[in-house]
């Protein structure tokens, strides 16, 4: 029974990771709900950069919203660290471990599209 439970948990995590990976890329038209989930988070959190084209190794001197601070105890020095925290947040949203903030209009539309 333990192995089955672990396999089910693993499959859930794999499914979440797959959905986050698929949602990372913009889809379809230029509509808000087709936007990249990671870009939507960057916009809603007012981070001021494009996480899909930013140089990962550059120093991050932008804002550090509390919701991203809470995603990891690790270092937060580079743009890559910011994106990593956004990916962790996206995974929690996709897995319904965290509810989307009602003020995150772009992210909310992307999540709603993923549910359909």
C-alpha positions as CSV (number, residue, x, y, z in Angstrom):
1,X,0.0,0.0,0.0
2,X,2.8,2.4,0.8
3,X,4.4,2.0,-2.7
4,X,1.0,2.6,-4.3
5,X,0.5,5.7,-2.3
6,X,4.0,7.0,-3.2
7,X,3.4,6.2,-6.9
8,X,0.1,8.1,-6.8
9,X,1.8,11.1,-5.1
10,X,4.6,10.9,-7.7
11,X,2.1,10.8,-10.6
12,X,0.4,13.9,-9.1
13,X,3.6,15.8,-8.9
14,X,4.6,14.8,-12.4
15,X,1.2,15.9,-13.7
16,X,1.6,19.2,-11.9
17,X,5.1,19.7,-13.3
18,X,3.8,18.9,-16.8
19,X,1.0,21.4,-16.6
20,X,3.3,24.1,-15.3
21,X,5.7,23.4,-18.2
22,X,2.9,23.6,-20.7
23,X,1.5,26.8,-19.1
24,X,5.0,28.4,-19.2
25,X,4.6,28.9,-22.9
26,X,2.1,31.3,-24.4
27,X,-0.7,29.6,-26.2
28,X,-3.0,30.5,-29.1
29,X,-4.0,34.0,-29.8
30,X,-2.8,37.1,-28.0
31,X,-5.6,36.9,-25.4
32,X,-4.9,37.3,-21.7
33,X,-6.0,33.8,-20.9
34,X,-3.5,32.4,-23.4
35,X,-0.6,34.2,-21.8
36,X,2.3,32.4,-20.2
37,X,1.5,31.6,-16.6
38,X,5.0,32.7,-15.6
39,X,4.6,36.0,-17.5
40,X,1.2,36.5,-15.9
41,X,2.7,36.1,-12.5
42,X,5.5,38.5,-13.3
43,X,2.9,41.1,-14.4
44,X,0.6,40.6,-11.5
45,X,3.4,40.8,-9.0
46,X,4.8,43.9,-10.7
47,X,8.3,42.4,-11.1
48,X,9.1,44.4,-14.2
49,X,10.8,41.8,-16.3
50,X,10.0,39.0,-18.8
51,X,10.8,35.7,-17.1
52,X,10.9,33.8,-20.4
53,X,13.7,35.9,-21.9
54,X,15.6,37.3,-18.9
55,X,19.3,36.4,-18.4
56,X,19.2,33.9,-15.5
57,X,22.6,34.8,-14.1
58,X,22.1,38.5,-13.8
59,X,21.8,40.0,-10.3
60,X,18.1,40.5,-9.2
61,X,17.6,44.0,-7.8
62,X,13.9,44.0,-8.4
63,X,11.0,43.7,-5.9
64,X,10.8,40.7,-3.6
65,X,7.1,40.2,-2.9
66,X,6.3,38.3,0.3
67,X,4.5,35.5,-1.7
68,X,7.7,34.8,-3.5
69,X,9.8,35.1,-0.4
70,X,7.6,32.4,1.2
71,X,8.3,29.9,-1.7
72,X,11.9,29.1,-0.7
73,X,14.4,29.5,2.1
74,X,17.2,29.4,-0.5
75,X,19.4,32.3,-1.7
76,X,17.8,35.0,-3.8
77,X,20.5,36.8,-5.6
78,X,19.9,36.3,-9.4
79,X,17.1,36.5,-11.9
80,X,17.2,32.7,-12.0
81,X,16.3,32.5,-8.3
82,X,13.3,34.8,-9.0
83,X,12.1,32.6,-11.8
84,X,12.6,29.5,-9.6
85,X,10.4,31.0,-6.9
86,X,7.8,31.9,-9.6
87,X,7.9,28.3,-10.8
88,X,7.3,27.0,-7.3
89,X,4.4,29.4,-6.9
90,X,3.0,28.3,-10.3
91,X,3.2,24.7,-9.3
92,X,1.2,25.4,-6.1
93,X,-1.4,27.3,-8.0
94,X,-1.8,24.5,-10.6
95,X,-2.0,21.8,-7.9
96,X,-4.6,23.9,-6.1
97,X,-2.4,24.0,-3.0
98,X,-2.7,27.7,-3.0
99,X,-5.6,29.9,-4.2
100,X,-4.9,32.6,-6.7
101,X,-5.0,36.1,-5.2
102,X,-8.2,37.8,-6.6
103,X,-6.0,40.9,-7.5
104,X,-3.9,38.8,-9.9
105,X,-6.1,39.3,-12.9
106,X,-3.7,37.9,-15.5
107,X,-2.7,34.8,-13.4
108,X,-6.4,34.2,-12.6
109,X,-7.3,34.1,-16.3
110,X,-4.4,31.7,-17.1
111,X,-5.4,29.4,-14.2
112,X,-9.0,29.4,-15.3
113,X,-7.9,28.4,-18.8
114,X,-5.9,25.5,-17.4
115,X,-8.9,24.2,-15.5
116,X,-11.0,24.0,-18.7
